[in-house]
Structure formats: structure tokens, C-alpha cells
């Protein structure tokens, strides 16, 4: 985890949805008053938590509001996710993002989708719509993960087989969620040296809505368990 014995700063954990928030706080043993939207609380000596609300705008705004490089050594987006077709991800599996990708920011043309980066408006400094997370963060997360790969950050979730297939072909993502790339981007705008990461538990399959498989409660329970283990090992 980019270990530095002189670095006493905390990790900022970004959580989006109410049920995700409850699962994480329960896993961390936090019994005090729950934070409001865009509020940051200290849940342990090594972790702060911000409750962002769902979606890219909430995630970016909340992290930009509370992230402090003097207090926080890194930012981690955590929650549940949908498994993309062909990923081998099963319900309850833990996915660590090798990269977090803005998957549907751009324009749909008769010739296909053109991303913001392709139009010259890249989100990240490497002229890309994706951020590659630091190797030391990926190494830190090895004991907790079942899979590692790109995670798509979307505004429109894949409720049809066609959309799921398009996103996979465009991004190579193994899972989709709604905040990860936005969390990382906001933190990087404040301090480009910040460590970033994304951890998700698979709660459902994607594709045609009527044929999806879900285990929301199981995924939330696993999410809390994982965050508790991570906190104990920091």
C-alpha cells in the first residue's frame, strides 16, 4: 500500500448509496451519528468516510468538497457493482479496479460512439477517459479481491444485453458502477499525486433487466466485511 511509516494520513472512503453506507459503517463498527450527504466523518484512525450520493456529479462534488491532501493519503471508491458479460465475475465476488473508466461520456454518432477523449476533452492527464490506479494500491488490495480489471463508470446502467455488449467492447470492463472514475478525477484535480482505487462487490448481473440475477443483501454484507478487514490491516 505504498507503505511509508512516516505517513500518518488517513484513507478517504467514498460511499454512494444509503444501503452501501450502512453496510460499510456496520463493517467498520461505527456507531455514531450517520453522516449527511457530502459530509465526511472519521470512522477510525486510518479511515475517513464521505457519503457522496449516487452518480458521477454527486461523487465528484462530495470528494472535491472534503478531500484534503494534508489529511488524506488516498481516496478509495467502494460499493456494489454489476458483472459484465464474459467477465467470470459471480455474485458476491470482490472486484478491484485496475482502471476506472468514464464509459459513456461523449457523443453517439452514425459511425459509433466518440468519447470525450477522442474529441479532445480528456478527463485525465494522459489524454484518456480512464485512470490507471497505482500499482501499490492494487498490491494492497490483493488479499481482499477475487478479480482485478477495468470498471466502467456509467450514467446509464446496462439494462439491455445490447448496451452491456457495447460497453464491454468499448472499454473491456469486467464490472460497471456509477462513481469510481468521478471519485478519482475529483481527487486528482485537488492533488495529482493522490493515491486512488476502487473496490466493488458484485450484486447483480447486467443485461436485459428481466433476466438479471441479484443478491443485494449478500453483496452488501460482503462489502461491510471487506472494509472491516481492510481497516483492521491498515
NORVENUR-V508581 format. One record per residue. N is the residue number from 1. D_CENTER is the distance of its C-alpha to the mean C-alpha in whole Angstrom. Layout:
# NORVENUR-V508581
[[N | D_CENTER] [N | D_CENTER]]
This chain:
# NORVENUR-V508581
[[1 | 17] [2 | 19] [3 | 22] [4 | 24] [5 | 26] [6 | 27] [7 | 24] [8 | 24] [9 | 21] [10 | 18] [11 | 14] [12 | 12] [13 | 10] [14 | 8] [15 | 8] [16 | 9] [17 | 12] [18 | 15] [19 | 15] [20 | 12] [21 | 13] [22 | 17] [23 | 15] [24 | 14] [25 | 17] [26 | 19] [27 | 18] [28 | 18] [29 | 21] [30 | 21] [31 | 24] [32 | 25] [33 | 24] [34 | 21] [35 | 19] [36 | 20] [37 | 17] [38 | 16] [39 | 18] [40 | 17] [41 | 19] [42 | 20] [43 | 19] [44 | 20] [45 | 22] [46 | 19] [47 | 16] [48 | 16] [49 | 14] [50 | 13] [51 | 13] [52 | 12] [53 | 13] [54 | 11] [55 | 11] [56 | 11] [57 | 14] [58 | 13] [59 | 10] [60 | 12] [61 | 15] [62 | 14] [63 | 12] [64 | 15] [65 | 18] [66 | 17] [67 | 16] [68 | 19] [69 | 19] [70 | 22] [71 | 20] [72 | 17] [73 | 17] [74 | 13] [75 | 10] [76 | 7] [77 | 4] [78 | 5] [79 | 7] [80 | 9] [81 | 9] [82 | 12] [83 | 14] [84 | 15] [85 | 19] [86 | 20] [87 | 17] [88 | 19] [89 | 16] [90 | 18] [91 | 17] [92 | 16] [93 | 15] [94 | 12] [95 | 10] [96 | 9] [97 | 8] [98 | 11] [99 | 10] [100 | 7] [101 | 10] [102 | 12] [103 | 13] [104 | 16] [105 | 17] [106 | 20] [107 | 24] [108 | 25] [109 | 28] [110 | 31] [111 | 30] [112 | 27] [113 | 23] [114 | 23] [115 | 20] [116 | 20] [117 | 20] [118 | 23] [119 | 25] [120 | 25] [121 | 22] [122 | 19] [123 | 16] [124 | 16] [125 | 19] [126 | 20] [127 | 21] [128 | 18] [129 | 15] [130 | 12] [131 | 12] [132 | 12] [133 | 11] [134 | 14] [135 | 16] [136 | 17] [137 | 13] [138 | 13] [139 | 17] [140 | 16] [141 | 13] [142 | 16] [143 | 18] [144 | 15] [145 | 14] [146 | 15] [147 | 14] [148 | 13] [149 | 12] [150 | 11] [151 | 8] [152 | 9] [153 | 8] [154 | 11] [155 | 13] [156 | 16] [157 | 14] [158 | 17] [159 | 20] [160 | 22] [161 | 23] [162 | 24] [163 | 20] [164 | 18] [165 | 21] [166 | 21] [167 | 17] [168 | 17] [169 | 20] [170 | 19] [171 | 16] [172 | 16] [173 | 13] [174 | 13] [175 | 10] [176 | 9] [177 | 7] [178 | 8] [179 | 6] [180 | 3] [181 | 7] [182 | 9] [183 | 7] [184 | 8] [185 | 11] [186 | 13] [187 | 13] [188 | 15] [189 | 17] [190 | 18] [191 | 18] [192 | 18] [193 | 18] [194 | 15] [195 | 13] [196 | 9] [197 | 7] [198 | 4] [199 | 6] [200 | 6] [201 | 10] [202 | 12] [203 | 14] [204 | 16] [205 | 17] [206 | 17] [207 | 20] [208 | 23] [209 | 22] [210 | 26] [211 | 25] [212 | 21] [213 | 21] [214 | 19] [215 | 19] [216 | 17] [217 | 19] [218 | 18] [219 | 15] [220 | 14] [221 | 17] [222 | 15] [223 | 12] [224 | 15] [225 | 17] [226 | 14] [227 | 13] [228 | 17] [229 | 18] [230 | 15] [231 | 17] [232 | 21] [233 | 20] [234 | 19]]
